[in-house]
Amino acid sequence: FSTTCVRCSKNRRLRQKRAISERKLTRYFVDHRKVRVVGGQGGAGGHSFHSEPRKVFGGPDGGNGGDGGHVILKADQQMKSLSSVLPFYQGFNGERGGRKNCYGANGAYVYVKVPVGTLVKEDGEVVADLTRHGEEYVAAYGGAGGKGNRFFLSNENRAPTLFTPGEPGQERVLHLELKTTAHAGLVGFPNAGKSSLLRAISNAKPAVAAYPFTTLNPHVGVICYQDYEQVAVADIPGLIKGAHQNRGLGMAFLRHIERCRFLLYVVDLSVSQPWIQLQDLKYELEQYKKGLSERPSVVIGNKIDLAESRLNLPLLREQIDERVIALSALTGDNLEELFLHLRELYDAYVKTEQ
């Protein structure tokens, strides 16, 4: 009986864990951090004179101090958010130089794991872009160790008493920004069906509901092809008019579109004049960053299963010059055409990179 109760309670906890809402998950997703980093201080130089029986004038034997430890940012693909990054890090100090010309030990390095795609800024300027797993950036150098009195031995000064303290470590204030790294980005207004589309074409499971701003942070899904090629698609939270002026959470959303190599504009065909949505989306992207709306793209007309959408589809194709792929993320109609065209965009991107 007790074993059954334990098993039931464990299953209940697992169901509760799976049922965490998108709104609660935002507490754990942080895409911006301000961090103060200080390198470790170098150890002071040693001050001593050699002394042993029958050797009165042994001379100076104070060793140099150890260098302070660096603070290093390291990209880790297991990290998905900046929520675990603390506001302050300091490297370990170097040890003091010892007797008998013994050097002090260097201070240990402090590694700060950050997600792949983290941008490091200082005073508004980009100083590092960590785009690959294992890539490192020295955020703050440790101070050099001091010199012991042995270092100052010369013919003119056979018994130096001078020694130097260790230098302080470098101190900086850095701003970390996380930009989603994906090949394609789903761009659209709230309730256009981006999350439903990502669930239909990939293994991602973003929250889906019949109200605006269901998605509050980006999700990345992976599409696997038969030749084992993989294309990453990001579901960018819905934009609104004036997003480039930081209305709503505009800047936080637009930031993640910069890394996408090609864009998938998701338009709701069931609304009147759906081409207006496309014009507004491109305007917001262009105002945020010049040339962003000119990246390779395709227009996806979603909700083709509705009667209004079938009437608006020919009107949309008359108003715009881009290719329109009409589909339904709910029923799965015409997803194959999207898969094929997405692969064409990816192959063109790979060819350009090579």
N, C-alpha and C positions, 0 to 999 in steps of 0.2 A: 504493500500500500504506500509506504513512504517513498519507494523508488519511483512509483507511478506519479506521485505528487511532484517529486523533484523534476521528472521529465516534463510534466505538464507546465510547471513554472518556467522551465528553461525554454520551451517552445513559445510560451507567452511573451517572454522577454525578447526572443528573436523576432516575433511578429511586431512588437512595439518598436524594436530597433529599425526594422524595414519601413515602418510607417512614418518615419521622420519626414516632416513636410519640407517643401522647398524653402519656406520662410524661415524655419528653424535652421536649415543648413547654412543660411547666409551668415550665421554667427561664426561658422568655421571657415568661411571663404573670405579671405582678405587679399585684395590686389594692390594695396598701397601701404607702405610702411616708412616711417622716419626713424633712422637708426643712428645712434652716436657710437662711434668705434674709436678705441684708444689702444695703440700698441703697447706692449709691455715695456717697462723701463729696463735699461741695461744695468747689469750689476756693477757695483763699484770695484775699482782696482784694489788689489791687496797691498798691504803695507807691512812688511816684515823683513828681518835680516836673518840670514842663515846662522845657526848656532849649533855646534856640536863639540864634543871634547877634542882638545888639541887643535882646534881650528877657530881661533878667536875672531879673525876678520873674514867671515864667510861671505860677506857681501849681501846685497839686497836679493830677496827671492820672492817678492810679492807678485803673484800672477795677475793676468788681466781678468776683468769681469766678463760674464757671459752676456750675449746679446739678448734683448727682450724678444718675446714671441710676437709673431704677426697675427692679425685678425684676417681670415681668408673667407671669402664667399665662395661656395661651391655649389654648382648646379646639380640637382638630383632629380631624376625623373620620377621618383617615388613621391616627391613633394608636390602637392596640388594647390597649395595656398601659402600665403605669407603669414598665416595666423600664428604659426609657431615661432616666428622671428621676434626676438625680444628688443626692447628699445635701446639697450645698451650692452656693449661687449667690450671686454678688455683682455689683451693678451697677457700671458704670464710673464713675470719679471725674471730677468737673468740673475744668476747667483753671483755673489761676491767672489773675487779672486782669492785664492788661498795661499798658504805657505808652500815653500819648496817649488815655486814656479808653477803651481797648479792653477789652471784656468777655471773660472766659474762655469757652471753648466748654462747652456742657452735656455731661455724660457720656451715653454711648449707653445705650439701654434694653437689658435682657437679657430675651429672650422664652423662656419654658419651655413647650414644647408638651406638652399633656396630652390624654388621650382625652376625648371627649364623654361626659358622665355622671360627671365627677370631682367629688367633694365635698371641700371645703377646711374643715378644722377647726383651731381654736386653743384650747387648754386645754379640750377636750371640747365646745366650742360651734361650731356651723356658721357660718362667716363668708362662704362663697360656694358656689354650686351651679352648675357650668358644664354646662348641658344643651343648648346650641346651638353649632353649628359657628361658630368665629370669636369666640365670647364671651370677654371678657378680664376678669381680676381683678388689680389691683395688689397683689402680695404684700408688697412692701417699697418704700417711697418713698425716693428719693434725698434727701440733705441739701441744704439751701439754700446757695448760694454766699455767700462772705464779702463784706463791703463794702470797696471800695478807699478810699484817703484822700481822693479827690475827693468822695466821698459826704458827708464830714464838713465840707466847706467851708461857712463861714458868715461873716456880717459881724463876728462876735466873734473868729473864728479863721480868718485868711486863709491860714495855712500849716499845716494839720493834718497831723500825723504818724501819726495813729491809723488803723489798718486792722484788720479782723477776719478770723479764719480761717473756713474753711467748716465747716458743721455736719455731724456724722456722719450717715450714712444710717440709716434705720429697720432694726432687727434683730428677726426673729421666727422662731419654730419652728412649722412648720405640719405637719399630718398630712393627707395626701392619701388619699382612699378612692375606688376606682372601683366604681361600681354600674352594672351592665348596663342599658342603656336599650332596652327592647323593649315592645311592646304586650302580649304574652302570655308567660307563663312556664310551662314544663312542670315540675311539682312532683311528686316521687314518691320512693319508696325505691330503693336500688340494685337494678339488674337488673329494673326495672319496664318497660323498653323505651322510655325517653324519647329516647335517642340514635337508636334505630332509627326512631322515629316522626318525629323531626326530619328525618332523611335522606329519609323517604318523602314528606313534605309540602313540603319546601323545597329550596333549593340548597346547604344546609350539609352538610358531610361530617365529622361528629364520629366518633371512633373507636368501634367496636362490637366487643364481645367477651363471652364467656360467663363473666365473673367480675365481682364487685362493684367499684364505683369505677373503671370504665373511663374515665369522664369526670372529669377533675380540674380543669377550668376551664370557665366558661360558653361556650357557642357560640350564636350568633344566626343564624337562617335567615330568609329573606324569602319570603312567599307572595304571588305576583302574581295578581291577578284580571283578568277580561276587560276591565273598565272602567279598567284601569291603576292601580287602588288597590293599595297594598302593606301587608301586615301583617307586622310583625317578631315572631318567636317565639324565645324564649331557652330553651335546654336547661340547666336549673340542675343542677349535680352532685347526686347522690343524698343525701338526708338520712337520718339515723338517729335512734333514740330518744335524747333528751337533747341534741339539736342546739342547743337554745336555751341550754344550759349549756356550749356550746362543745366538746361531745364530738365526736371526729373533727375535722372542719374545719367545724363547725356555723356559727359566726358568719361565716366567710368565704363560705359558701354562702348563708345566709339574707340576707346583705347585698344580694345581687343580686336578690332577689325583691321588695324594697321598691319598685323602679321600675316593675314590671309593673302594667299597668292592670287586667288580668283574668288569672285563673289557670286552668290546665288540670291538674287532678289526674289523674295517670296511675296506675292501679291494675292490679296483676297479677291477672287473673281466675283464673289456674291454681292459686293458693294457696287454702287453706281460709280461710273467713271473710274475704273481701277487704275488707269494709266496715270491718274493724279498721284496715286501712292508712289509710283516709280519715280516721278519727277521730284516729289518731296524727299524721297530717300536719297537720291543722287545729290540734291541740293545740300542736304545735311552733311553728307560725306565730303563734298567738295569744300564746304565752308570750314570743316574741321581740319582737313589737310588737302592741299591742292594736288590734284591728280589721282586722289584715292578712288573717285568714281569712274576713272577711265581704265581701271584694271579689267582683265578678261572676266566676262560675266555671262550669265544667262538669266532670263526672267522665268520664274516658275509661277504659273497661274494655279493656285491651290483651290480646293473645294469645287472641282468640276462636277462632282456628283449632284450638286444643287441645280435646280432649273434656272435660277437667275445667272449662274455662272456660265451656263451654255449659251445664254443670250449675249453676255458681255464679252465672251472670248473673241469672236470676230471683230468686235469694236476695238478691243485692245490691240489686236494685231494690225489694224489699220492705223492706229495712232503712233505706234513705235516701230523702230527699225530693227530692234534686237529680236533674237529668236525667243519664242515663247513655248515653253513646255507646259501643257495643261495636264494636271494630274489631281489625284485625290489622296491625301495622306491618310484619310480615314478608311477608305475602301481598298487602297493599293492600286488604283487604276493608273496605268501608264507610267509606273515607276521605272520600267525597263529603259524607256527613252532617257530618263534622267541619269541612270547608271551609265549608259553608253556615252552621253555627252559629257558627264563628269570625268570619265576616263580620258576623253579627248582633250579636255582642258588640262588634266594632270600630265598627260604625255607631252603636250606642248610646253608646259612649265619645265618638265625635266629636260627636254631638248634645249630650251633656252638656257637653263643653268649649266648644262654641259658645254 
